[in-house]
């Protein structure tokens, strides 16, 4: 089918585009290549796909194209949707980062709210058959019940980033209800792997350890995260292309909306204590880390833990990559990419 993938130069977008093209889809990727983190890394991801930052077709993959477009530009987005007439959309572009949202709140409203509205409008006016979009485990806030289920209340986000992701879910529901647009929201749980984001803990810890610099352990290590390998995330997304939500009551969850709207968790369902996570990195690098214990930071949540039964029931798939395997692949990539 003809797919639009937003955020193609991003971590998950890069993998999603590569896998989608290999599966035979015609993929159009967009990205604004902003400088929230290293533009060089984003350009390298595009180059790995055979794409140029100037845009155009891939030199490596048939049926892969790139356009440098900002999702918050309503005119450009409207023109792109009208011209290309996509079958489905996988929306991954967003301003990421919990802590950065505390320092730069306006950026999040522009990208995550205005940008998402432009995606919804593009789908509405151009008969897009299905919109899949990235939400986040951060919407669960400080929920104490674990594992986190998609039927749990998510009314108390503790960061603006989480609030914008929850707003995306509500906006998607509104458009599903009003215009019949099938929407699938995916709550990602701490994605990691090769080509990962420099602002996330796996990257920061590996970088500092290999450079013999100390690492900061927040909340004195009393944190748990449900780390999910990137290729598991991508596989779940692409399997869901074939599971378009339908309008009508849900027999299993009668209190859910009757709009063609659904949300899934995508996580490994195996939360890891932060200090155990560091020990695994030490094992993969062969270096013992110097640790600086720190208090908890604003916006952080104590734990994440995904209930993925809905995903399993729908696709017969669940993430399974062991942390040791995923981290060893990341360390190997990091050493190779940065020539260490």
C-alpha positions as CSV (number, residue, x, y, z in Angstrom):
1,X,0.0,0.0,0.0
2,X,1.0,3.7,-0.2
3,X,2.2,4.8,3.2
4,X,3.1,8.2,4.7
5,X,5.6,7.8,7.6
6,X,6.3,11.0,9.5
7,X,9.5,11.5,11.4
8,X,11.5,9.2,9.0
9,X,14.8,10.6,10.2
10,X,13.9,9.8,13.8
11,X,14.8,6.6,15.6
12,X,11.6,4.6,15.2
13,X,10.7,6.3,11.9
14,X,13.9,5.2,10.3
15,X,13.4,1.5,11.3
16,X,9.7,1.6,10.3
17,X,10.4,3.0,6.8
18,X,13.2,0.4,6.2
19,X,11.0,-2.5,7.2
20,X,7.9,-1.2,5.4
21,X,9.8,-0.9,2.1
22,X,11.3,-4.3,2.5
23,X,7.7,-5.7,3.0
24,X,6.8,-4.2,-0.4
25,X,5.0,-1.0,0.6
26,X,5.4,2.3,-1.2
27,X,6.7,4.7,1.4
28,X,6.8,8.5,1.5
29,X,8.8,9.8,4.5
30,X,8.8,13.3,5.9
31,X,10.9,15.0,8.6
32,X,11.9,18.6,9.5
33,X,15.4,17.5,10.7
34,X,15.2,19.8,13.7
35,X,18.1,20.2,16.1
36,X,16.6,18.9,19.3
37,X,19.4,16.3,19.1
38,X,22.3,15.7,16.6
39,X,21.2,16.5,13.1
40,X,24.3,14.5,11.9
41,X,22.7,11.4,13.4
42,X,19.4,12.1,11.6
43,X,21.2,12.7,8.3
44,X,23.1,9.4,8.8
45,X,19.9,7.5,9.2
46,X,18.6,9.0,6.0
47,X,21.9,8.1,4.3
48,X,21.5,4.5,5.5
49,X,18.1,4.5,3.7
50,X,19.7,5.8,0.6
51,X,18.0,9.2,1.0
52,X,19.4,12.7,0.7
53,X,18.5,15.6,3.0
54,X,17.5,17.5,-0.1
55,X,14.7,15.0,-0.7
56,X,13.7,12.7,-3.5
57,X,13.8,9.0,-4.1
58,X,16.1,6.5,-2.4
59,X,19.2,5.2,-4.2
60,X,19.0,2.0,-2.2
61,X,15.3,1.1,-1.9
62,X,12.7,1.0,-4.6
63,X,9.5,2.9,-3.7
64,X,11.0,5.0,-0.9
65,X,10.9,8.8,-1.0
66,X,11.7,11.7,1.3
67,X,10.4,15.2,1.7
68,X,11.7,17.7,4.1
69,X,8.5,19.0,5.6
70,X,7.5,20.3,9.1
71,X,4.2,18.7,10.3
72,X,3.2,22.0,11.9
73,X,3.1,23.7,8.5
74,X,-0.5,23.3,7.6
75,X,-0.2,24.4,4.0
76,X,2.6,22.1,3.1
77,X,0.9,19.2,4.9
78,X,-2.4,19.9,3.2
79,X,-0.7,20.0,-0.2
80,X,1.2,16.7,0.4
81,X,-1.9,14.8,1.4
82,X,-3.9,16.2,-1.5
83,X,-1.2,15.3,-4.0
84,X,-0.2,11.9,-2.9
85,X,-3.5,10.3,-1.7
86,X,-2.0,7.9,0.9
87,X,-3.7,4.7,1.8
88,X,-2.5,4.7,5.4
89,X,-0.4,7.0,7.7
90,X,2.1,6.0,10.4
91,X,2.6,9.2,12.4
92,X,5.8,9.1,14.4
93,X,7.0,12.7,14.2
94,X,6.8,14.7,17.5
95,X,8.8,16.8,19.9
96,X,10.1,14.1,22.2
97,X,11.6,14.2,25.7
98,X,10.0,14.5,29.2
99,X,12.6,16.8,30.7
100,X,13.0,19.1,27.7
101,X,9.2,19.8,27.8
102,X,9.7,21.5,31.2
103,X,12.3,23.9,29.6
104,X,10.7,24.4,26.2
105,X,6.9,24.0,26.5
106,X,5.9,26.0,23.5
107,X,7.8,23.6,21.2
108,X,5.5,20.8,22.3
109,X,2.3,22.5,21.5
110,X,3.5,23.5,18.0
111,X,4.7,20.0,17.0
112,X,2.6,17.6,19.1
113,X,-0.8,19.5,19.0
114,X,-0.8,21.7,15.9
115,X,1.3,19.1,14.0
116,X,-1.1,16.3,15.0
117,X,-4.1,18.3,14.0
118,X,-2.6,18.8,10.5
119,X,-2.2,15.0,10.3
120,X,-5.9,14.4,11.3
121,X,-7.1,17.0,8.8
122,X,-5.0,15.5,6.0
123,X,-6.6,12.1,6.8
124,X,-10.1,13.6,7.0
125,X,-10.0,15.4,3.7
126,X,-8.2,12.7,1.6
127,X,-9.9,9.5,2.5
128,X,-7.0,7.9,4.4
129,X,-8.1,4.4,5.4
130,X,-6.2,4.2,8.7
131,X,-4.1,6.4,10.9
132,X,-1.5,4.8,13.2
133,X,0.1,7.2,15.6
134,X,2.7,7.1,18.4
135,X,1.5,7.8,21.9
136,X,3.6,7.1,25.0
137,X,3.7,5.1,28.2
138,X,4.2,8.5,29.9
139,X,0.4,9.1,29.7
140,X,0.0,6.7,32.7
141,X,1.7,9.3,34.9
142,X,2.1,8.0,38.5
143,X,-0.4,5.2,38.2
144,X,0.3,2.7,40.9
145,X,-1.6,-0.3,39.5
146,X,0.7,-2.5,37.4
147,X,1.0,-3.6,34.7
148,X,-0.4,-0.6,32.9
149,X,-3.5,-1.4,30.9
150,X,-5.1,0.6,28.1
151,X,-8.4,0.5,30.1
152,X,-6.7,2.3,33.1
153,X,-7.5,5.9,33.8
154,X,-4.9,8.3,32.4
155,X,-6.1,11.6,33.7
156,X,-3.0,12.8,35.7
157,X,0.1,13.3,33.4
158,X,3.2,14.6,35.2
159,X,4.9,16.3,32.3
160,X,3.7,18.5,29.4
161,X,5.1,15.9,27.0
162,X,2.8,13.3,28.5
163,X,-0.1,15.8,28.4
164,X,0.4,16.4,24.6
165,X,0.5,12.6,24.0
166,X,-2.7,12.2,25.9
167,X,-4.2,15.1,23.9
168,X,-3.3,13.2,20.7
169,X,-5.3,10.3,21.9
170,X,-8.3,12.5,22.6
171,X,-8.0,14.4,19.3
172,X,-7.8,11.1,17.5
173,X,-11.0,9.8,19.2
174,X,-12.8,13.0,18.3
175,X,-11.9,12.6,14.6
176,X,-12.8,8.9,14.7
177,X,-16.2,9.8,16.2
178,X,-17.0,12.8,14.0
179,X,-15.6,11.7,10.6
180,X,-15.2,7.9,10.9
181,X,-11.4,7.9,10.5
182,X,-10.0,4.6,11.8
183,X,-7.2,5.5,14.3
184,X,-4.8,3.3,16.2
185,X,-2.8,4.8,19.0
186,X,0.4,3.0,20.2
187,X,1.7,3.6,23.7
188,X,5.5,3.0,23.3
189,X,7.4,1.8,26.4
190,X,11.1,3.1,26.5
191,X,12.3,2.2,23.1
192,X,16.0,1.4,22.7
193,X,18.4,-0.1,20.2
194,X,21.0,0.7,17.5
195,X,20.6,4.2,15.9
196,X,18.9,5.3,19.2
197,X,18.2,8.8,20.5
198,X,21.1,10.6,22.3
199,X,18.8,12.1,24.9
200,X,17.7,8.7,26.3
201,X,19.3,6.7,29.1
202,X,20.7,3.8,27.1
203,X,22.6,6.2,24.8
204,X,23.7,8.6,27.6
205,X,24.9,5.7,29.9
206,X,26.8,3.9,27.1
207,X,28.4,7.1,25.9
208,X,29.6,8.1,29.4
209,X,30.8,4.7,30.3
210,X,32.9,4.3,27.2
211,X,34.3,7.8,27.7
212,X,35.1,6.9,31.4
213,X,32.7,9.6,32.6
214,X,30.3,9.2,35.6
215,X,26.6,8.5,35.0
216,X,23.8,10.1,37.0
217,X,21.4,7.6,38.6
218,X,18.2,9.5,39.4
219,X,15.8,8.7,42.3
220,X,18.9,6.9,43.8
221,X,18.2,4.0,41.4
222,X,14.7,3.4,42.7
223,X,13.1,3.3,39.3
224,X,11.9,0.6,36.9
225,X,11.5,0.8,33.1
226,X,9.9,-1.6,30.6
227,X,12.6,-1.4,28.0
228,X,11.4,-2.4,24.5
229,X,13.7,-3.2,21.6
230,X,13.1,-1.0,18.5
231,X,12.6,-3.8,16.0
232,X,9.8,-5.3,18.3
233,X,8.1,-1.9,18.2
234,X,8.3,-1.7,14.4
235,X,7.0,-5.2,13.9
236,X,3.9,-4.6,16.0
237,X,3.2,-1.3,14.2
238,X,3.4,-2.9,10.7
239,X,1.2,-5.9,11.7
240,X,-1.4,-3.4,12.8
241,X,-1.7,-2.0,9.3
242,X,-3.9,-5.0,8.6
243,X,-6.1,-4.5,11.6
244,X,-8.1,-1.4,10.9
245,X,-10.5,-0.5,13.7
246,X,-14.2,-0.8,13.0
247,X,-17.1,1.2,14.3
248,X,-19.3,-0.6,16.8
249,X,-19.3,-1.9,20.4
250,X,-16.4,-3.9,21.8
251,X,-17.6,-7.2,23.2
252,X,-14.6,-7.5,25.5
253,X,-14.7,-3.9,26.8
254,X,-18.3,-2.7,26.5
255,X,-17.4,0.7,28.1
256,X,-15.0,1.6,25.3
257,X,-15.9,4.0,22.5
258,X,-18.0,2.8,19.6
259,X,-15.9,4.9,17.2
260,X,-13.3,3.2,15.0
261,X,-10.7,4.0,17.6
262,X,-8.3,1.8,19.5
263,X,-5.2,2.1,21.7
264,X,-2.5,-0.6,22.3
265,X,0.5,-0.8,24.6
266,X,3.7,-1.9,23.0
267,X,6.2,-3.0,25.7
268,X,8.4,-5.9,26.7
269,X,6.2,-6.6,29.8
270,X,9.4,-7.1,31.8
271,X,10.3,-4.0,33.9
272,X,13.9,-3.7,34.8
273,X,15.4,-1.9,37.9
274,X,17.6,1.0,36.9
275,X,20.6,-0.3,38.7
276,X,20.2,-3.8,37.0
277,X,20.0,-2.0,33.7
278,X,23.3,-0.3,34.4
279,X,24.8,-3.7,35.4
280,X,23.8,-5.1,32.0
281,X,25.5,-2.2,30.2
282,X,28.6,-2.7,32.3
283,X,28.6,-6.4,31.2
284,X,28.1,-5.4,27.5
285,X,30.9,-2.8,27.6
286,X,33.2,-4.6,30.0
287,X,33.6,-1.4,32.0
288,X,32.3,-0.6,35.5
289,X,30.5,2.7,35.7
290,X,31.2,5.5,38.1
291,X,27.7,6.3,39.5
292,X,26.5,9.5,41.0
293,X,23.2,9.1,43.0
294,X,20.7,11.9,42.3
295,X,17.2,12.7,43.5
296,X,14.2,12.2,41.3
297,X,13.7,14.8,38.5
298,X,10.5,16.7,37.7
299,X,8.3,14.8,35.2
300,X,9.9,11.4,35.9
301,X,7.6,8.4,36.9
302,X,8.8,5.7,39.2
303,X,7.9,2.7,37.0
304,X,6.5,1.6,33.7
305,X,5.1,-1.8,32.9
306,X,3.1,-2.7,29.9
307,X,0.1,-5.0,29.7
308,X,0.2,-6.2,26.1
309,X,-2.7,-8.7,26.1
310,X,-4.8,-6.6,23.7
311,X,-1.9,-6.5,21.2
312,X,-1.3,-10.2,21.6
313,X,-5.0,-11.0,21.1
314,X,-5.2,-8.9,18.0
315,X,-1.9,-9.7,16.2
316,X,-0.7,-12.9,17.9
317,X,2.6,-10.9,18.5
318,X,4.3,-9.5,21.5
319,X,7.8,-8.0,22.0
320,X,10.3,-10.7,23.2
321,X,13.8,-9.3,22.7
322,X,15.8,-9.8,25.9
323,X,17.5,-6.7,27.4
324,X,21.0,-8.4,27.3
325,X,20.6,-9.0,23.5
326,X,19.2,-5.6,22.7
327,X,21.8,-3.7,24.7
328,X,24.7,-5.8,23.2
329,X,23.5,-4.8,19.8
330,X,23.3,-1.2,20.8
331,X,26.8,-1.2,22.2
332,X,28.1,-2.9,19.1
333,X,26.5,-0.3,16.9
334,X,27.7,2.6,19.1
335,X,31.3,1.5,19.0
336,X,31.1,1.1,15.2
337,X,29.2,4.3,14.4
338,X,31.5,6.5,16.7
339,X,34.7,4.5,15.8
340,X,35.4,3.5,19.4
